[in-house]
Amino acid sequence: MLDKYEVCLFTRELSSLTKDYCTCTDPLTKERVYQQKELLREVLRLHYHSEF
């Protein structure tokens, strides 16, 4: 289970990566950013799902 601080950090990082993804032109970097975004989304989804 994540604490509130970790959730805040992950959410902020996801937001930052989403902005970076739109401006990225290098295919390899874009793929890495996409994978990081998906991983963070999954971690946050699992966190919120486990609270209920």
C-alpha positions in Angstrom: 0.0 0.0 0.0 1.3 3.4 -0.9 1.2 6.3 1.5 -0.2 9.7 0.5 3.3 11.1 -0.3 4.0 8.3 -2.7 0.7 8.7 -4.4 1.4 12.4 -4.8 4.8 11.7 -6.3 3.6 9.1 -8.6 0.7 11.3 -9.8 3.0 14.2 -10.4 5.5 12.0 -12.3 2.7 10.6 -14.4 1.5 14.1 -15.3 5.1 15.1 -16.2 5.6 12.1 -18.3 2.3 12.7 -20.1 3.5 16.2 -21.1 6.9 14.8 -22.2 5.3 12.1 -24.3 3.5 14.7 -26.5 6.7 16.6 -27.3 9.1 13.6 -27.7 10.3 12.9 -31.2 12.8 10.1 -30.6 11.0 6.8 -31.0 13.1 4.9 -28.4 12.7 7.6 -25.8 9.0 7.9 -26.6 8.6 4.1 -26.0 10.4 4.4 -22.6 8.2 7.3 -21.6 5.1 5.3 -22.6 6.2 2.3 -20.6 6.9 4.4 -17.5 3.4 6.0 -17.9 1.8 2.7 -18.1 3.6 1.3 -15.1 2.7 4.4 -13.0 -0.9 4.1 -14.1 -1.0 0.5 -13.1 0.6 1.1 -9.7 -1.9 3.9 -9.0 -4.8 1.8 -10.3 -3.9 -1.0 -8.0 -3.5 1.3 -5.1 -6.9 2.9 -5.5 -8.5 -0.5 -6.1 -7.0 -2.0 -2.9 -8.5 0.8 -0.8 -12.0 -0.4 -1.3 
